[in-house]
């Protein structure tokens, strides 16, 4: 169904294949930042598990700490969305590494990456905070239906009938690619806990040197407050008809455990039950709070 895989994403696969297989490649061809779950699927992009944060970290890593690209180029141009219809154009002028962002599930995207030179970074977030963040994003994004209520939205999330489908299937699908892809798993909560350490591990994974000055610049520029105030990352450049910032901010709270402010005990019990059913023995360390 279209809510699970956006129809307009399909033509992009040929482009991705070309990008990963055929283009002359430097040290690493394509870094895919696959974030879950998945808001968006429109030409404009979406929020929730820390996609924008990872895009910013990678920008600073590759610029060796120079904040100029991050301050002058919108993030959707620096790390374009695979689901965007202009994706092919976005790739054309890239001379060195390419950063691509996607929310597509593994069953759609992973087969195209297997055997390629792509390095994949998978960002996940504790799903209770995801529901909350995603709920507010729906209110902000005029290309998504307005949620009737938080309770109704939570039900949809648990049933997997939100945009891009089931969070549980998305995570399980990509975790299953461990042996098949050159893949780096990270959670939003780990970024919070240890941004420096994560940046260092990412630099090793990508083969991209990271000196102390770069690290300092990265930490400063990728802070919540710096990104909230940066028009290139906070989506305020997007016209109001598409994202209505009078309804809230894209860079909303940026904390771990905000679900506690939103879930009733009943909703929490239901969520825990579904989580246990869907994710038995799954190797994903979810941190529900800091
Ligand atoms: P909240 O809605 O909980 O505030 P995505 O980019 O995948 O859509 O994720 C958006 C979420 O990431 C939002 O969560 C946003 O505030 C949070 N976020 C983005 N940059 C961040 C940062 N530098 N530090 C902490 N959270 C950040």
py3Dmol code that shows the C-alpha trace and the ligand (Angstrom):
import py3Dmol

protein = """\
ATOM      1  CA  UNK A   1       0.000   0.000   0.000  1.00  0.00           C
ATOM      2  CA  UNK A   2       1.050   3.544  -0.626  1.00  0.00           C
ATOM      3  CA  UNK A   3       1.241   4.410   3.038  1.00  0.00           C
ATOM      4  CA  UNK A   4       3.896   1.728   3.446  1.00  0.00           C
ATOM      5  CA  UNK A   5       5.992   2.547   0.419  1.00  0.00           C
ATOM      6  CA  UNK A   6       5.454   5.837  -1.318  1.00  0.00           C
ATOM      7  CA  UNK A   7       4.729   5.230  -4.959  1.00  0.00           C
ATOM      8  CA  UNK A   8       6.842   8.139  -6.103  1.00  0.00           C
ATOM      9  CA  UNK A   9       9.904   6.575  -4.466  1.00  0.00           C
ATOM     10  CA  UNK A  10      10.024   3.713  -6.889  1.00  0.00           C
ATOM     11  CA  UNK A  11      11.574   5.457  -9.897  1.00  0.00           C
ATOM     12  CA  UNK A  12      14.433   6.569  -7.683  1.00  0.00           C
ATOM     13  CA  UNK A  13      15.746   3.072  -7.342  1.00  0.00           C
ATOM     14  CA  UNK A  14      17.408   3.146 -10.708  1.00  0.00           C
ATOM     15  CA  UNK A  15      19.177   6.316  -9.668  1.00  0.00           C
ATOM     16  CA  UNK A  16      20.302   4.831  -6.420  1.00  0.00           C
ATOM     17  CA  UNK A  17      21.604   1.780  -8.205  1.00  0.00           C
ATOM     18  CA  UNK A  18      23.538   4.020 -10.545  1.00  0.00           C
ATOM     19  CA  UNK A  19      24.884   6.044  -7.648  1.00  0.00           C
ATOM     20  CA  UNK A  20      26.123   3.036  -5.772  1.00  0.00           C
ATOM     21  CA  UNK A  21      27.379   0.916  -8.633  1.00  0.00           C
ATOM     22  CA  UNK A  22      28.420   2.967 -11.605  1.00  0.00           C
ATOM     23  CA  UNK A  23      29.635   6.402 -10.612  1.00  0.00           C
ATOM     24  CA  UNK A  24      33.353   6.925 -10.167  1.00  0.00           C
ATOM     25  CA  UNK A  25      33.782   6.598  -6.460  1.00  0.00           C
ATOM     26  CA  UNK A  26      36.257   8.177  -4.080  1.00  0.00           C
ATOM     27  CA  UNK A  27      36.952   6.557  -0.715  1.00  0.00           C
ATOM     28  CA  UNK A  28      33.282   5.792  -0.109  1.00  0.00           C
ATOM     29  CA  UNK A  29      30.498   6.147  -2.534  1.00  0.00           C
ATOM     30  CA  UNK A  30      27.268   6.795  -0.783  1.00  0.00           C
ATOM     31  CA  UNK A  31      26.409   7.235   2.826  1.00  0.00           C
ATOM     32  CA  UNK A  32      22.836   6.326   3.415  1.00  0.00           C
ATOM     33  CA  UNK A  33      21.280   7.707   6.488  1.00  0.00           C
ATOM     34  CA  UNK A  34      18.231   5.531   6.902  1.00  0.00           C
ATOM     35  CA  UNK A  35      16.144   6.826   9.698  1.00  0.00           C
ATOM     36  CA  UNK A  36      13.161   5.258  11.266  1.00  0.00           C
ATOM     37  CA  UNK A  37      10.328   5.688  11.340  1.00  0.00           C
ATOM     38  CA  UNK A  38       9.405   7.703   8.729  1.00  0.00           C
ATOM     39  CA  UNK A  39       7.566  10.769   8.421  1.00  0.00           C
ATOM     40  CA  UNK A  40       7.461  12.385   5.117  1.00  0.00           C
ATOM     41  CA  UNK A  41       7.593  10.784   1.777  1.00  0.00           C
ATOM     42  CA  UNK A  42       6.717  14.087   0.226  1.00  0.00           C
ATOM     43  CA  UNK A  43       9.110  16.297  -1.641  1.00  0.00           C
ATOM     44  CA  UNK A  44       9.927  17.912   1.648  1.00  0.00           C
ATOM     45  CA  UNK A  45      10.953  15.541   4.295  1.00  0.00           C
ATOM     46  CA  UNK A  46      10.120  14.505   7.703  1.00  0.00           C
ATOM     47  CA  UNK A  47      11.181  14.205  11.276  1.00  0.00           C
ATOM     48  CA  UNK A  48      11.431  12.068  14.276  1.00  0.00           C
ATOM     49  CA  UNK A  49      14.250   9.652  14.979  1.00  0.00           C
ATOM     50  CA  UNK A  50      17.093  12.133  14.572  1.00  0.00           C
ATOM     51  CA  UNK A  51      17.526  12.211  10.809  1.00  0.00           C
ATOM     52  CA  UNK A  52      18.219  15.927  10.717  1.00  0.00           C
ATOM     53  CA  UNK A  53      20.692  15.562  13.551  1.00  0.00           C
ATOM     54  CA  UNK A  54      22.588  12.851  11.682  1.00  0.00           C
ATOM     55  CA  UNK A  55      22.554  14.901   8.480  1.00  0.00           C
ATOM     56  CA  UNK A  56      24.156  17.740  10.414  1.00  0.00           C
ATOM     57  CA  UNK A  57      26.776  15.519  12.044  1.00  0.00           C
ATOM     58  CA  UNK A  58      27.770  14.077   8.677  1.00  0.00           C
ATOM     59  CA  UNK A  59      27.938  17.539   7.135  1.00  0.00           C
ATOM     60  CA  UNK A  60      30.343  18.695   9.833  1.00  0.00           C
ATOM     61  CA  UNK A  61      32.396  15.522   9.625  1.00  0.00           C
ATOM     62  CA  UNK A  62      32.883  15.836   5.891  1.00  0.00           C
ATOM     63  CA  UNK A  63      33.538  19.586   6.002  1.00  0.00           C
ATOM     64  CA  UNK A  64      36.233  18.940   8.645  1.00  0.00           C
ATOM     65  CA  UNK A  65      34.395  21.172  11.075  1.00  0.00           C
ATOM     66  CA  UNK A  66      33.726  24.047   8.694  1.00  0.00           C
ATOM     67  CA  UNK A  67      30.202  25.221   9.558  1.00  0.00           C
ATOM     68  CA  UNK A  68      29.764  27.179   6.331  1.00  0.00           C
ATOM     69  CA  UNK A  69      27.978  24.442   4.326  1.00  0.00           C
ATOM     70  CA  UNK A  70      25.671  23.744   7.249  1.00  0.00           C
ATOM     71  CA  UNK A  71      24.890  27.452   7.591  1.00  0.00           C
ATOM     72  CA  UNK A  72      24.349  28.191   3.922  1.00  0.00           C
ATOM     73  CA  UNK A  73      22.908  25.045   2.283  1.00  0.00           C
ATOM     74  CA  UNK A  74      19.595  23.526   3.374  1.00  0.00           C
ATOM     75  CA  UNK A  75      19.970  20.033   4.772  1.00  0.00           C
ATOM     76  CA  UNK A  76      17.726  18.544   2.073  1.00  0.00           C
ATOM     77  CA  UNK A  77      20.322  19.678  -0.491  1.00  0.00           C
ATOM     78  CA  UNK A  78      23.303  18.498   1.514  1.00  0.00           C
ATOM     79  CA  UNK A  79      21.830  15.052   2.119  1.00  0.00           C
ATOM     80  CA  UNK A  80      18.889  14.745  -0.271  1.00  0.00           C
ATOM     81  CA  UNK A  81      16.007  12.400   0.301  1.00  0.00           C
ATOM     82  CA  UNK A  82      15.817   9.366  -1.872  1.00  0.00           C
ATOM     83  CA  UNK A  83      12.061   9.765  -1.821  1.00  0.00           C
ATOM     84  CA  UNK A  84      12.256  13.215  -3.378  1.00  0.00           C
ATOM     85  CA  UNK A  85      11.293  13.537  -6.976  1.00  0.00           C
ATOM     86  CA  UNK A  86      14.305  15.763  -7.719  1.00  0.00           C
ATOM     87  CA  UNK A  87      16.703  13.233  -6.310  1.00  0.00           C
ATOM     88  CA  UNK A  88      18.374  12.592  -9.663  1.00  0.00           C
ATOM     89  CA  UNK A  89      19.194  16.285 -10.064  1.00  0.00           C
ATOM     90  CA  UNK A  90      20.428  16.484  -6.527  1.00  0.00           C
ATOM     91  CA  UNK A  91      22.986  13.800  -7.214  1.00  0.00           C
ATOM     92  CA  UNK A  92      24.231  15.112 -10.502  1.00  0.00           C
ATOM     93  CA  UNK A  93      26.668  17.759  -9.299  1.00  0.00           C
ATOM     94  CA  UNK A  94      28.166  15.833  -6.434  1.00  0.00           C
ATOM     95  CA  UNK A  95      31.879  15.521  -6.986  1.00  0.00           C
ATOM     96  CA  UNK A  96      33.033  13.450  -4.032  1.00  0.00           C
ATOM     97  CA  UNK A  97      31.047  11.546  -1.454  1.00  0.00           C
ATOM     98  CA  UNK A  98      27.281  11.563  -1.652  1.00  0.00           C
ATOM     99  CA  UNK A  99      24.979  11.720   1.317  1.00  0.00           C
ATOM    100  CA  UNK A 100      21.507  10.366   0.757  1.00  0.00           C
ATOM    101  CA  UNK A 101      18.697  10.182   3.262  1.00  0.00           C
ATOM    102  CA  UNK A 102      15.786   7.779   3.200  1.00  0.00           C
ATOM    103  CA  UNK A 103      13.022   6.336   5.296  1.00  0.00           C
ATOM    104  CA  UNK A 104      12.383   3.405   3.009  1.00  0.00           C
ATOM    105  CA  UNK A 105      12.047  -0.027   4.577  1.00  0.00           C
ATOM    106  CA  UNK A 106      14.759  -2.649   4.143  1.00  0.00           C
ATOM    107  CA  UNK A 107      12.650  -4.890   1.948  1.00  0.00           C
ATOM    108  CA  UNK A 108      12.528  -2.107  -0.655  1.00  0.00           C
ATOM    109  CA  UNK A 109      15.952  -0.556  -0.376  1.00  0.00           C
ATOM    110  CA  UNK A 110      18.372  -3.094   1.061  1.00  0.00           C
ATOM    111  CA  UNK A 111      18.517  -5.413  -1.968  1.00  0.00           C
ATOM    112  CA  UNK A 112      19.741  -2.478  -4.054  1.00  0.00           C
ATOM    113  CA  UNK A 113      22.522  -1.733  -1.596  1.00  0.00           C
ATOM    114  CA  UNK A 114      23.795  -5.246  -1.143  1.00  0.00           C
ATOM    115  CA  UNK A 115      27.071  -5.650  -2.994  1.00  0.00           C
ATOM    116  CA  UNK A 116      27.411  -1.890  -3.539  1.00  0.00           C
ATOM    117  CA  UNK A 117      29.993   0.450  -2.009  1.00  0.00           C
ATOM    118  CA  UNK A 118      27.379   2.219   0.058  1.00  0.00           C
ATOM    119  CA  UNK A 119      27.945   2.734   3.739  1.00  0.00           C
ATOM    120  CA  UNK A 120      24.666   2.766   5.585  1.00  0.00           C
ATOM    121  CA  UNK A 121      23.944   4.578   8.836  1.00  0.00           C
ATOM    122  CA  UNK A 122      20.730   3.485  10.488  1.00  0.00           C
ATOM    123  CA  UNK A 123      19.269   5.819  13.109  1.00  0.00           C
ATOM    124  CA  UNK A 124      16.553   4.581  15.429  1.00  0.00           C
ATOM    125  CA  UNK A 125      14.852   6.170  18.418  1.00  0.00           C
ATOM    126  CA  UNK A 126      12.820   4.818  21.264  1.00  0.00           C
ATOM    127  CA  UNK A 127       9.416   4.421  19.675  1.00  0.00           C
ATOM    128  CA  UNK A 128       7.430   6.075  22.441  1.00  0.00           C
ATOM    129  CA  UNK A 129       9.250   9.348  21.816  1.00  0.00           C
ATOM    130  CA  UNK A 130       8.886   8.721  18.099  1.00  0.00           C
ATOM    131  CA  UNK A 131       5.093   8.599  18.357  1.00  0.00           C
ATOM    132  CA  UNK A 132       5.038  11.888  20.233  1.00  0.00           C
ATOM    133  CA  UNK A 133       7.435  13.629  17.883  1.00  0.00           C
ATOM    134  CA  UNK A 134       5.659  12.217  14.856  1.00  0.00           C
ATOM    135  CA  UNK A 135       2.278  13.319  16.211  1.00  0.00           C
ATOM    136  CA  UNK A 136       3.453  16.913  16.495  1.00  0.00           C
ATOM    137  CA  UNK A 137       5.035  16.713  13.083  1.00  0.00           C
ATOM    138  CA  UNK A 138       1.665  15.744  11.617  1.00  0.00           C
ATOM    139  CA  UNK A 139       0.170  18.902  13.069  1.00  0.00           C
ATOM    140  CA  UNK A 140       2.960  20.967  11.553  1.00  0.00           C
ATOM    141  CA  UNK A 141       3.140  19.290   8.148  1.00  0.00           C
ATOM    142  CA  UNK A 142       0.253  20.266   5.948  1.00  0.00           C
ATOM    143  CA  UNK A 143       0.974  17.403   3.534  1.00  0.00           C
ATOM    144  CA  UNK A 144       0.082  14.867   6.224  1.00  0.00           C
ATOM    145  CA  UNK A 145      -3.375  14.330   7.698  1.00  0.00           C
ATOM    146  CA  UNK A 146      -4.142  16.198  10.909  1.00  0.00           C
ATOM    147  CA  UNK A 147      -4.326  13.642  13.713  1.00  0.00           C
ATOM    148  CA  UNK A 148      -7.762  13.382  15.296  1.00  0.00           C
ATOM    149  CA  UNK A 149      -6.233  12.965  18.763  1.00  0.00           C
ATOM    150  CA  UNK A 150      -3.037  11.648  20.303  1.00  0.00           C
ATOM    151  CA  UNK A 151      -4.856   8.476  21.316  1.00  0.00           C
ATOM    152  CA  UNK A 152      -6.082   7.830  17.766  1.00  0.00           C
ATOM    153  CA  UNK A 153      -2.613   8.523  16.396  1.00  0.00           C
ATOM    154  CA  UNK A 154      -1.043   6.127  18.882  1.00  0.00           C
ATOM    155  CA  UNK A 155      -3.448   3.397  17.770  1.00  0.00           C
ATOM    156  CA  UNK A 156      -2.487   3.981  14.154  1.00  0.00           C
ATOM    157  CA  UNK A 157       1.198   3.879  15.024  1.00  0.00           C
ATOM    158  CA  UNK A 158       0.815   0.565  16.827  1.00  0.00           C
ATOM    159  CA  UNK A 159      -1.194  -0.865  13.940  1.00  0.00           C
ATOM    160  CA  UNK A 160       1.434   0.305  11.462  1.00  0.00           C
ATOM    161  CA  UNK A 161      -1.028   2.392   9.477  1.00  0.00           C
ATOM    162  CA  UNK A 162       0.936   5.638   9.744  1.00  0.00           C
ATOM    163  CA  UNK A 163       3.043   6.977   6.907  1.00  0.00           C
ATOM    164  CA  UNK A 164       5.654   4.403   5.829  1.00  0.00           C
ATOM    165  CA  UNK A 165       3.998   1.661   7.822  1.00  0.00           C
ATOM    166  CA  UNK A 166       5.076  -0.252  10.877  1.00  0.00           C
ATOM    167  CA  UNK A 167       7.922   1.024  13.026  1.00  0.00           C
ATOM    168  CA  UNK A 168       8.472  -2.515  14.276  1.00  0.00           C
ATOM    169  CA  UNK A 169       8.841  -3.953  10.775  1.00  0.00           C
ATOM    170  CA  UNK A 170      11.146  -1.121   9.779  1.00  0.00           C
ATOM    171  CA  UNK A 171      13.538  -1.744  12.655  1.00  0.00           C
ATOM    172  CA  UNK A 172      13.452  -5.516  12.340  1.00  0.00           C
ATOM    173  CA  UNK A 173      14.011  -5.268   8.593  1.00  0.00           C
ATOM    174  CA  UNK A 174      17.104  -3.098   8.873  1.00  0.00           C
ATOM    175  CA  UNK A 175      18.526  -4.945  11.874  1.00  0.00           C
ATOM    176  CA  UNK A 176      18.368  -8.039   9.689  1.00  0.00           C
ATOM    177  CA  UNK A 177      20.862  -6.447   7.272  1.00  0.00           C
ATOM    178  CA  UNK A 178      23.797  -6.639   9.665  1.00  0.00           C
ATOM    179  CA  UNK A 179      25.567  -9.373   7.739  1.00  0.00           C
ATOM    180  CA  UNK A 180      24.557  -8.109   4.312  1.00  0.00           C
ATOM    181  CA  UNK A 181      25.489  -4.423   4.342  1.00  0.00           C
ATOM    182  CA  UNK A 182      28.266  -2.170   5.543  1.00  0.00           C
ATOM    183  CA  UNK A 183      25.980  -0.741   8.186  1.00  0.00           C
ATOM    184  CA  UNK A 184      26.376   1.381  11.317  1.00  0.00           C
ATOM    185  CA  UNK A 185      23.526   1.281  13.829  1.00  0.00           C
ATOM    186  CA  UNK A 186      22.971   4.167  16.179  1.00  0.00           C
ATOM    187  CA  UNK A 187      20.140   5.423  18.320  1.00  0.00           C
ATOM    188  CA  UNK A 188      18.970   8.932  19.059  1.00  0.00           C
ATOM    189  CA  UNK A 189      19.557   8.209  22.721  1.00  0.00           C
ATOM    190  CA  UNK A 190      23.208   7.320  22.090  1.00  0.00           C
ATOM    191  CA  UNK A 191      23.660  10.597  20.222  1.00  0.00           C
ATOM    192  CA  UNK A 192      22.352  12.333  23.318  1.00  0.00           C
ATOM    193  CA  UNK A 193      24.471  10.342  25.679  1.00  0.00           C
ATOM    194  CA  UNK A 194      27.764  10.624  23.841  1.00  0.00           C
ATOM    195  CA  UNK A 195      27.853  12.808  20.753  1.00  0.00           C
ATOM    196  CA  UNK A 196      31.657  12.983  20.766  1.00  0.00           C
ATOM    197  CA  UNK A 197      32.133   9.249  21.051  1.00  0.00           C
ATOM    198  CA  UNK A 198      29.556   8.645  18.323  1.00  0.00           C
ATOM    199  CA  UNK A 199      31.246  11.147  16.010  1.00  0.00           C
ATOM    200  CA  UNK A 200      34.557   9.365  16.581  1.00  0.00           C
ATOM    201  CA  UNK A 201      33.043   5.974  15.801  1.00  0.00           C
ATOM    202  CA  UNK A 202      31.368   7.420  12.715  1.00  0.00           C
ATOM    203  CA  UNK A 203      34.658   8.883  11.528  1.00  0.00           C
ATOM    204  CA  UNK A 204      36.253   5.433  11.775  1.00  0.00           C
ATOM    205  CA  UNK A 205      33.308   3.796  10.012  1.00  0.00           C
ATOM    206  CA  UNK A 206      33.433   6.328   7.171  1.00  0.00           C
ATOM    207  CA  UNK A 207      37.215   6.589   7.013  1.00  0.00           C
ATOM    208  CA  UNK A 208      36.865  10.324   7.478  1.00  0.00           C
ATOM    209  CA  UNK A 209      39.524  11.854   9.765  1.00  0.00           C
ATOM    210  CA  UNK A 210      38.298  13.764  12.802  1.00  0.00           C
ATOM    211  CA  UNK A 211      40.725  16.052  14.632  1.00  0.00           C
ATOM    212  CA  UNK A 212      40.049  17.747  17.974  1.00  0.00           C
ATOM    213  CA  UNK A 213      39.061  21.053  16.346  1.00  0.00           C
ATOM    214  CA  UNK A 214      36.590  19.364  14.041  1.00  0.00           C
ATOM    215  CA  UNK A 215      35.147  17.513  16.970  1.00  0.00           C
ATOM    216  CA  UNK A 216      34.699  20.718  18.917  1.00  0.00           C
ATOM    217  CA  UNK A 217      33.047  22.493  15.975  1.00  0.00           C
ATOM    218  CA  UNK A 218      30.815  19.494  15.369  1.00  0.00           C
ATOM    219  CA  UNK A 219      29.699  19.374  18.967  1.00  0.00           C
ATOM    220  CA  UNK A 220      28.951  23.068  19.034  1.00  0.00           C
ATOM    221  CA  UNK A 221      27.181  23.210  15.690  1.00  0.00           C
ATOM    222  CA  UNK A 222      25.152  20.024  16.172  1.00  0.00           C
ATOM    223  CA  UNK A 223      23.738  21.054  19.536  1.00  0.00           C
ATOM    224  CA  UNK A 224      19.971  21.305  19.752  1.00  0.00           C
ATOM    225  CA  UNK A 225      20.053  25.082  20.257  1.00  0.00           C
ATOM    226  CA  UNK A 226      22.409  25.722  17.333  1.00  0.00           C
ATOM    227  CA  UNK A 227      20.289  23.581  15.016  1.00  0.00           C
ATOM    228  CA  UNK A 228      17.034  25.073  16.286  1.00  0.00           C
ATOM    229  CA  UNK A 229      18.332  28.539  15.348  1.00  0.00           C
ATOM    230  CA  UNK A 230      19.754  27.485  11.977  1.00  0.00           C
ATOM    231  CA  UNK A 231      17.315  28.152   9.129  1.00  0.00           C
ATOM    232  CA  UNK A 232      19.134  25.519   7.060  1.00  0.00           C
ATOM    233  CA  UNK A 233      18.045  22.800   9.472  1.00  0.00           C
ATOM    234  CA  UNK A 234      14.907  24.001  11.245  1.00  0.00           C
ATOM    235  CA  UNK A 235      12.679  23.918   8.140  1.00  0.00           C
ATOM    236  CA  UNK A 236      11.542  27.523   8.515  1.00  0.00           C
ATOM    237  CA  UNK A 237      12.557  28.011   4.864  1.00  0.00           C
ATOM    238  CA  UNK A 238       9.675  25.780   3.863  1.00  0.00           C
ATOM    239  CA  UNK A 239       6.535  27.711   2.833  1.00  0.00           C
ATOM    240  CA  UNK A 240       3.746  27.896   5.345  1.00  0.00           C
ATOM    241  CA  UNK A 241       1.319  25.981   3.098  1.00  0.00           C
ATOM    242  CA  UNK A 242       3.605  22.975   3.480  1.00  0.00           C
ATOM    243  CA  UNK A 243       4.858  23.370   7.032  1.00  0.00           C
ATOM    244  CA  UNK A 244       2.841  25.635   9.233  1.00  0.00           C
ATOM    245  CA  UNK A 245       5.217  26.795  11.930  1.00  0.00           C
ATOM    246  CA  UNK A 246       2.427  28.594  13.732  1.00  0.00           C
ATOM    247  CA  UNK A 247       1.350  25.060  14.764  1.00  0.00           C
ATOM    248  CA  UNK A 248       4.697  24.280  16.387  1.00  0.00           C
ATOM    249  CA  UNK A 249       8.374  23.970  15.661  1.00  0.00           C
ATOM    250  CA  UNK A 250      10.166  21.242  13.762  1.00  0.00           C
ATOM    251  CA  UNK A 251      13.003  21.422  16.300  1.00  0.00           C
ATOM    252  CA  UNK A 252      10.498  20.882  19.077  1.00  0.00           C
ATOM    253  CA  UNK A 253      12.091  19.683  22.344  1.00  0.00           C
ATOM    254  CA  UNK A 254      14.955  17.390  21.439  1.00  0.00           C
ATOM    255  CA  UNK A 255      14.861  15.360  24.651  1.00  0.00           C
ATOM    256  CA  UNK A 256      14.728  11.722  25.660  1.00  0.00           C
ATOM    257  CA  UNK A 257      11.649  10.551  27.529  1.00  0.00           C
ATOM    258  CA  UNK A 258       9.138  13.206  26.469  1.00  0.00           C
ATOM    259  CA  UNK A 259       6.596  10.372  26.051  1.00  0.00           C
ATOM    260  CA  UNK A 260       6.163  10.428  29.824  1.00  0.00           C
ATOM    261  CA  UNK A 261       4.434  13.791  29.447  1.00  0.00           C
ATOM    262  CA  UNK A 262       2.002  12.351  26.913  1.00  0.00           C
ATOM    263  CA  UNK A 263       1.207   8.702  27.628  1.00  0.00           C
ATOM    264  CA  UNK A 264      -1.565   7.747  30.038  1.00  0.00           C
ATOM    265  CA  UNK A 265      -0.935   4.597  32.119  1.00  0.00           C
ATOM    266  CA  UNK A 266      -3.388   2.760  29.858  1.00  0.00           C
ATOM    267  CA  UNK A 267      -1.656   3.866  26.688  1.00  0.00           C
ATOM    268  CA  UNK A 268       1.694   2.902  28.172  1.00  0.00           C
ATOM    269  CA  UNK A 269       0.469  -0.583  29.080  1.00  0.00           C
ATOM    270  CA  UNK A 270      -0.934  -1.084  25.585  1.00  0.00           C
ATOM    271  CA  UNK A 271       2.315   0.093  24.016  1.00  0.00           C
ATOM    272  CA  UNK A 272       4.407  -2.215  26.194  1.00  0.00           C
ATOM    273  CA  UNK A 273       2.222  -5.168  25.290  1.00  0.00           C
ATOM    274  CA  UNK A 274       2.498  -4.527  21.553  1.00  0.00           C
ATOM    275  CA  UNK A 275       6.235  -3.913  21.867  1.00  0.00           C
ATOM    276  CA  UNK A 276       6.736  -7.240  23.631  1.00  0.00           C
ATOM    277  CA  UNK A 277       4.717  -9.043  20.983  1.00  0.00           C
ATOM    278  CA  UNK A 278       6.444  -7.382  18.065  1.00  0.00           C
ATOM    279  CA  UNK A 279      10.006  -7.247  19.302  1.00  0.00           C
ATOM    280  CA  UNK A 280      10.814 -10.435  21.221  1.00  0.00           C
ATOM    281  CA  UNK A 281      14.572 -11.080  21.337  1.00  0.00           C
ATOM    282  CA  UNK A 282      15.368  -8.075  19.187  1.00  0.00           C
ATOM    283  CA  UNK A 283      18.882  -6.748  19.498  1.00  0.00           C
ATOM    284  CA  UNK A 284      18.147  -3.038  19.829  1.00  0.00           C
ATOM    285  CA  UNK A 285      19.052  -1.331  23.069  1.00  0.00           C
ATOM    286  CA  UNK A 286      16.172   1.051  23.494  1.00  0.00           C
ATOM    287  CA  UNK A 287      16.636   3.682  26.174  1.00  0.00           C
ATOM    288  CA  UNK A 288      13.224   4.827  27.300  1.00  0.00           C
ATOM    289  CA  UNK A 289      14.673   7.616  29.454  1.00  0.00           C
ATOM    290  CA  UNK A 290      18.056   9.174  30.153  1.00  0.00           C
TER     291      UNK A 290
END
"""
ligand_1 = """\
27
LIG
P 11.292 16.128 19.027
O 10.058 16.282 18.184
O 11.122 15.078 20.089
O 11.786 17.416 19.587
P 13.940 13.840 12.395
O 14.978 14.786 11.976
O 14.272 12.403 12.174
O 12.619 14.167 11.825
O 13.804 13.970 13.977
C 13.275 15.155 14.568
C 13.490 15.030 16.057
O 14.892 15.118 16.305
C 12.812 16.158 16.820
O 12.451 15.572 18.069
C 13.967 17.145 16.964
O 13.805 18.065 18.018
C 15.109 16.169 17.243
N 16.442 16.760 17.009
C 16.934 17.285 15.862
N 18.165 17.762 16.071
C 18.475 17.538 17.353
C 19.607 17.827 18.191
N 20.679 18.464 17.726
N 19.569 17.435 19.488
C 18.495 16.805 19.986
N 17.387 16.501 19.255
C 17.377 16.874 17.958
"""
view = py3Dmol.view(width=600, height=400)
view.addModel(protein, "pdb")
view.setStyle({"model": 0}, {"cartoon": {"style": "trace"}})
view.addModel(ligand_1, "xyz")
view.setStyle({"model": 1}, {"stick": {}})
view.zoomTo()
view.show()
